[in-house]
Amino acid sequence: METIISMETKQVNSLCDFPVFKTQNDLTLCSFLSSKKQIDLKKGEILFLEKEQYKGVYFICSGLLKIYHTKSKKHEFILGLGQKWDIIGIDSIISNNPYPHSVKVVSDAKAYFLSPDEMLELFGTNTDLRFGFLKEVCSNIKKIENRITSIVNKRIKGQLAEILLVSSDCENNYAASVKLSIQDISKLIGTTQNYIYKIISDFTENKLIKIENKKIKIINSSELSVIANGLE
């Protein structure tokens, strides 16, 4: 049976809550953002495929998505994870190119979706907002660079610790807010599910995590951070 990493997420009440909009005091902009409704993204749903024409931007409120390239019909190279506060697809409106990668929903999620016309309306003459989105694109590129660096330089144990921490609520010591299967973890790291189970067993024995109702909870984030940073 599939083991799940599970986390709870604080509710995002409005598109205005996203950091990229936090410093904006434009009443017209706030009214525009507040009028948008959250949409449900179901597990297994593909938001878009690489080389597909740009159709809009997703502002993720909860859940987990995987960002990947498809080398063949049976093999994926996972570039990273999308979760709360991430903006998916923004690089395509900046570059005016098709989507550079594919995105699939790993666990049920909620998001706001803005079409190309709505994004252009957002930008308007607001230089600060355009700069904020450019910073978001740079942040996304940095995440992918870090992912590749992690693959090259970290042991599998360190990569797993990093994934558990990234997939958890940074405000406390316990896993909350997303679901990630062992199968997806193994694809993300590039190893077998059996080996992931072995490391999880080691983490449990050393009281770094615990399993309740087939869900993993972090109980020692400090020690996991040491392992994730390769300092053990």
C-alpha positions in Angstrom: 0.0 0.0 0.0 1.2 3.5 -0.8 2.7 5.5 2.1 1.8 9.2 2.2 3.5 12.2 3.6 0.6 14.4 4.9 0.4 18.0 5.9 -2.3 20.5 6.7 -2.4 23.9 5.1 -3.6 27.3 6.4 -6.4 28.6 4.3 -5.6 31.2 1.6 -8.6 33.5 1.6 -7.8 35.6 -1.4 -5.4 36.0 -4.3 -4.4 39.2 -2.5 -2.7 37.0 0.2 0.1 36.0 -2.3 3.4 37.6 -1.4 3.8 39.1 -4.9 0.7 41.2 -4.3 1.4 42.0 -0.6 3.1 45.4 -1.2 0.5 46.6 -3.6 -1.9 49.4 -2.4 -3.8 49.8 -5.7 -7.5 49.7 -4.9 -8.4 48.7 -8.5 -5.9 45.9 -8.3 -7.2 44.7 -5.0 -10.8 44.7 -6.3 -9.6 42.7 -9.4 -7.8 40.1 -7.3 -10.6 39.8 -4.7 -13.1 38.9 -7.5 -11.2 35.7 -8.4 -12.5 32.4 -7.1 -10.4 29.4 -6.1 -10.6 26.3 -8.3 -10.1 22.7 -7.4 -7.3 20.7 -8.9 -7.8 16.9 -8.6 -5.1 14.3 -8.0 -3.7 13.0 -11.3 -4.9 16.1 -13.3 -2.3 17.5 -15.7 -2.3 21.3 -15.7 -0.2 21.5 -18.9 2.5 19.6 -20.8 5.9 20.8 -21.9 5.9 22.6 -25.3 2.1 23.2 -24.9 1.0 26.8 -25.8 0.8 29.1 -22.8 -2.8 29.3 -21.6 -2.5 30.9 -18.2 -1.0 31.0 -14.7 -1.8 29.0 -11.6 -1.5 30.5 -8.1 -1.2 27.5 -5.8 -3.1 27.7 -2.4 -2.7 24.2 -1.2 -1.8 20.7 -2.2 1.2 19.4 -4.1 2.2 19.3 -7.8 5.2 17.9 -9.6 7.1 19.8 -12.2 8.8 17.5 -14.7 10.2 16.7 -18.1 9.1 13.6 -20.0 12.1 11.7 -21.5 9.8 8.9 -22.7 6.3 7.6 -22.2 7.5 5.7 -19.1 10.2 7.9 -17.7 9.9 11.3 -16.0 12.6 13.6 -14.7 11.1 15.6 -11.9 12.5 19.1 -11.7 10.8 20.0 -8.4 7.6 20.4 -6.4 4.9 23.0 -6.6 3.0 23.9 -3.4 1.4 26.7 -1.4 2.4 30.2 -2.6 4.1 28.9 -5.8 3.1 30.5 -9.1 3.1 28.0 -11.9 3.4 28.9 -15.5 4.6 32.5 -15.0 7.8 32.0 -16.9 5.9 31.5 -20.1 4.2 34.9 -20.0 7.5 36.5 -19.3 9.3 34.7 -22.2 6.2 34.5 -24.5 7.1 30.9 -25.2 5.3 27.6 -24.7 5.5 25.9 -21.3 9.0 24.7 -20.7 7.9 21.7 -18.6 4.9 19.6 -17.6 2.9 19.9 -14.3 0.8 17.3 -12.7 -1.3 17.3 -9.5 0.1 14.9 -6.9 -2.5 15.5 -4.3 -5.8 17.4 -4.4 -5.1 21.1 -4.5 -6.7 24.5 -4.7 -5.5 27.4 -6.8 -6.4 30.6 -8.6 -6.1 30.6 -12.4 -5.6 33.7 -14.5 -5.8 33.7 -18.3 -3.2 35.4 -20.5 -5.5 38.4 -20.9 -6.1 38.7 -17.1 -2.3 38.5 -16.6 -1.7 41.3 -19.1 -4.4 43.3 -17.3 -2.6 42.7 -14.0 0.7 44.0 -15.4 -0.8 47.1 -17.0 1.5 50.0 -16.2 2.4 48.7 -12.7 6.2 48.5 -12.9 6.5 47.2 -9.3 4.2 44.3 -10.0 6.1 43.4 -13.2 9.3 43.4 -11.2 7.7 41.2 -8.6 6.8 38.6 -11.1 10.2 38.7 -12.7 11.7 38.0 -9.2 9.3 35.0 -9.0 10.6 33.6 -12.3 14.2 34.0 -11.0 13.1 32.2 -7.8 11.7 29.3 -9.9 14.9 29.0 -11.9 16.9 29.0 -8.6 14.7 26.1 -7.2 15.4 24.0 -10.3 19.1 24.8 -10.1 19.1 23.7 -6.5 17.3 20.5 -7.4 19.9 19.6 -10.0 22.7 20.5 -7.6 21.1 18.3 -5.0 21.0 15.3 -7.4 24.7 15.7 -8.2 26.1 16.4 -4.7 23.8 14.8 -2.1 23.5 11.3 -1.0 20.0 9.8 -1.3 19.5 10.0 2.5 20.1 13.7 2.4 17.8 14.2 -0.6 15.0 12.3 1.2 15.5 14.4 4.4 15.3 17.6 2.2 12.1 16.4 0.5 10.4 15.7 3.8 11.4 19.1 5.1 10.4 21.0 1.9 7.0 19.1 2.0 6.3 20.2 5.6 5.0 23.3 7.4 8.0 25.4 8.3 6.1 27.0 11.2 6.2 23.9 13.3 8.0 20.6 13.8 5.2 18.4 12.3 4.5 17.4 8.7 1.5 19.3 7.5 -0.1 20.5 4.2 0.8 18.1 1.4 0.7 14.5 0.3 3.6 12.7 -1.4 3.7 9.0 -2.2 6.7 6.8 -1.9 6.5 6.3 -5.7 6.7 10.0 -6.3 9.6 10.3 -3.8 11.5 7.6 -5.6 11.0 9.3 -8.9 12.0 12.6 -7.5 15.2 11.2 -6.1 15.8 8.7 -8.9 16.0 5.5 -6.8 13.9 2.4 -6.0 10.9 2.5 -3.7 12.5 -0.3 -1.6 15.5 1.9 -0.9 13.2 4.8 0.1 11.4 2.4 2.5 14.7 1.4 4.0 15.8 5.0 4.8 12.3 5.8 6.1 12.7 2.8 8.5 16.1 4.2 9.6 14.6 7.7 10.2 11.8 6.1 12.2 14.1 4.0 14.3 16.2 7.1 15.1 13.0 9.0 16.1 13.3 11.6 13.3 9.9 10.8 12.0 6.9 8.7 13.1 4.2 6.9 11.1 0.6 7.3 12.2 -2.2 5.8 10.1 0.3 5.2 7.3 1.2 8.9 7.3 4.6 10.4 8.1 5.1 13.1 10.7 8.3 14.9 11.3 9.3 14.8 15.0 12.9 16.1 14.8 13.2 18.7 12.0 16.6 19.9 13.4 18.3 16.6 12.9 16.6 16.1 9.5 18.0 19.5 8.5 21.5 18.4 9.5 21.1 15.3 7.3 19.6 17.4 4.4 22.5 19.7 4.5 25.0 16.8 4.4 26.4 17.7 7.9 25.7 14.4 9.7 
